[in-house]
Amino acid sequence: MNKKKPLQKICIIILTALLLTACGEDPELTQFQNSMDDFCTKISEIDTGINNINARSENAVDELLTYLDDLDIVFRAFARLDFPEEFEYLEPLADEASQYMSEAVANYYEAYSNHSYQESTAEYARQNYSRAYKRVQIIISFLHGETPKDADLAMEYNN
């Protein structure tokens, strides 16, 4: 699983959004900025771990699943974030991101169960993984004051 470029892109976008949305004067925005920064740092660390797994190792699957468990925990914490009032409408999108990540992780476990690999289940897991990150990208777009490129989700979450 090489997710290095999308995760790095998301982290750069998050950090830029944080610089643009909070100057440290509003305690609620400062807390939100710190929480988003923590989220970004954690997903970056997990991404590094995933990308450093030796695919030929007999422990590779166990390592991957452990990192995915960690990612699920980070996304669940993301869903519990208290968004500042002006961005409260994005909280359901954070919830969806967490739900999709949890579904992805469960499906990755199933894909690697019984010492075999189920390609169709892994593909479904990958799709849910992508859906989770798509929602994070949309949240970041709104934090930037931009309309996301995914028109269906943009219309649903635009205030």
N, C-alpha and C positions, 0 to 999 in steps of 0.2 A: 504494500500500500504506500504509494508515494503521494502524499498530500502536501508536500513542502511548499510549492508555489501558491496554491490557494490560501493556505494558512498564513503564509508570510504576507500576502496581499491584504488579507483581512486584518492582520495585526497592524500593518502600516495605515490602513484606512481608519481603524479604531483609534490609533494614537493621534492621527491628524484630527479626527472628529473631537477627541477630547481636548485638544489644544484650542479648537474653534468654539466649543460649546461651554467651556467653563474656565474662568480666569481665577478661581480660587476665592472669590468674594462671597458667593452664595454657598452656605454649608451643604444644602441639598445637592447642588450641582457638583460640589467638591467630592462628596461621598459617592455620587454616581460615577464621577470621573475615576476615583480610586477603584471602585468596583469593576468598571469596564477595563481599566488597566490591569487589574488582577486577572480578570477573565482572559484577556489577551495574552498575558504572560503565561498562564497555565496552559492554554491550548498550544502555544508555541513550544513550551517544554515537552508536552505530550507528543506533538508532531515530531520534534527532534528525536525522541525516544523511538517512535514508530519507524522513522526513517533510518535509524541505526540498528534495527533488528537484522541479524544475520539470517536471511531466509533459508539457509541450508542447515541451520541449527535445529537439533531435535526439540528444542524448547521454543522455537519461533512462534508457533501458534499460541502457546500459553502466554508468551510475552506480549503478543499482539492483543490478545483478549484482556490482559491486565491493563494495558494502556487504554483500550476501549472502555473498560470499566471506569477508569479515571476520567476519561473524556465525558462519559455519561454523568458522573458526579459533578463535573464542572458545568455542564449544560443545565443540570438541575438547579445548581446555585444561581446560574444566569437567569433562569425562569423566576427565581424568588427575589430578584433585584427590585428595589423600589425605584421606579423610574420617576424623574422629576415631573411635576404636574404637567408641564408643556409637552411631555413625551409619554404620558400615561397610556395613550391609545396604542402604544407599541407593546405593552406588556403581554397581550394575548399572542402576539407574534413570537415573543421570547418563550412563552409557554409551548407554542407549537414547535419551535426549534428543539426544545428539550424533549418533547414527546417523540419527534422524529429521530432524535439521537438515541433515545431509549429503545425504540423499535429497531433501529439499525444495529445496536449492540446485541440485542436479543437474537436478531437474525444472523449476525456473524457467529454467535455461539452455536446456533443451529446448523449453519453452513459447515462448521468444523467439527460437529459432533460425531461420535462413534468412530473416531480416527479416520474419517474420510472427508472429502470436500464436495459439497453440493453447490455446483456453480450457479444454478438458478436462485437458490436462497442467498448466496453471496451477492449476486447482482441486485436482488431486492434490497438487501442490507445497504449496498452502495448507493442505491437510489434514495433511501431514507437518510443516509448520511449526507448526501448532496442537498436534500430538501432542508435539513437542519441548517446547513451552512448558507443556503440561499436566504433563509429567513434572517440570519445574522447580517448578511450583506444588505438586505432591505432595511433593517433597523439602522444600520450605519448610514445608508443613503438618506433616510429621513433625518438623522442626527446632523447630517451635513446640510440639510435644507433642500435636498434634491429629491426629485421624484424617481423612484426605482424604475429600472428598465422592464421589469416584469409587470406589465400593465394590470393583470388580474389581481395580483397581490397589492399593487400600489393603490388601486381603486378601493379595495377592501379596507385598507389601513390608513388611507389618507384622511386627515381630520377636516 
